[in-house]
């Protein structure tokens, strides 16, 4: 299966061959995380926790089920999720007095508690996050990590004294994103979603998108400014320095297991995965190259090498299975281990270990006396190479146009737009592309709306989506 010919089938094939997820669970769209896939996702979670903890967020864990009475308090929110939620109606044989929702997201679970936790301006800002599973009835064709019905999900929720302070939080979220994306070697772009595509109940939404090799965009997360849209129905108020009670201003920031799906789609090739070193379950694999005469010596040297690397903080797998080296190479290429280290009798004699990079296929040797620093250097070089290659691919998909006649397949299009919803829908319906929104960082533009020809002071991004 070749990536360039059929990205969708290639993606499903790679996920299965690498044993990242098992889709055979008897509920469609609720897949089993296998050990290798879960290690990769846990490493991503680790970077998220590191950045959130460093910026004063506290981790919490809220219940899975939300009473219908709380869920329906924000009208736009319930309207936006009504067709996607799972309802619990019975406890055993007893019909529940109040139906329960399996959380599609946690605003309506958290905010009744926020109303109890926040009393004074001294309690603000309130910054919490959780990494949990959410449930949405995905009606399109399911695809591991990209479109599932049980979603591994990170979400942060914050409360602030003012809209200005909430805006500072959004700026911090954007900075956090840049650090997480760097670890994943993943380029992305930010766009302020249209009013008809923003998160239900939000004042505005910033979409976080990356582009796959087939030119389709994948939304990997979003940041939301709520103003007081939720604090008013949930009565989250604080007493300011003058004794006046005011509603808090709120933000949220969420990303899901789509981060792993994006990594797979962006970095892998026809041989299998290529894991960025920061999130790879194993950063190196050590393979002993034995013969009848040196099996014990080489095996002991391989074990010592793996132990040394592990002590130095490099996630290392020793593959001492009774199998041919070529078979082992094939297995670890599929799983995308960034760096393969081989040691045989001749390597021991020469005081070196042989390496092979998964990203480029480059081979060479490292002195056994400096094997850990040498491996760390190679891993940093692999990360840098993956970032550069991904950024080049990302930029090659961006195209500015001024006429519908110039619409290209497999591109993220940027063009002038008057901001009119009618024009936006007309464009989407006519060309089968989705308007993603206006660039998050303001861009000066003076020209015409490509759709209606009226004066325009903004550009808009559009693409086909996964």
ABEGO torsion letter per residue (X at the ends): XBAAABAAAAAAAAAAAAGABBAABABBGBBBBBAAAAAAAAAAAAAAAAAAAAAGBBBBBBBABBBAAAAAABAAAAAAAAAABBBBABBEABBBABBBBBBABAAAAAAAAAAAABABAAAOBBBBBBBBBBBBBBABBBBBGABBABBBBBBBBBBBABAAAAAAAAAAAAAAAAAAAAAAGBBBBBBBBBAAABBBGBABBBBBBBBBAAGBBBBAEBBBBAEAAAAAAAGBBBBBAAGBBBBBBBBBBBBBAAAAAAAAAAABBAAEBBBBAAABABABBBBBBBBAAAAAAAAAAAAAAAAAAAAAGBBBBBBABBBBAAAAAAAAAAAGBABBBBBBAAAAAAGBBBBBBAAAGBBBBBBAAAAAAAAAAAAAAAAAAAAAAAAAAAAAABBBBABAAABBBGBBBBBBBAGBAAAAAAAAAAAGBBBAEBBABBBBBBBBBAAAGBBBABBBBBBBBX
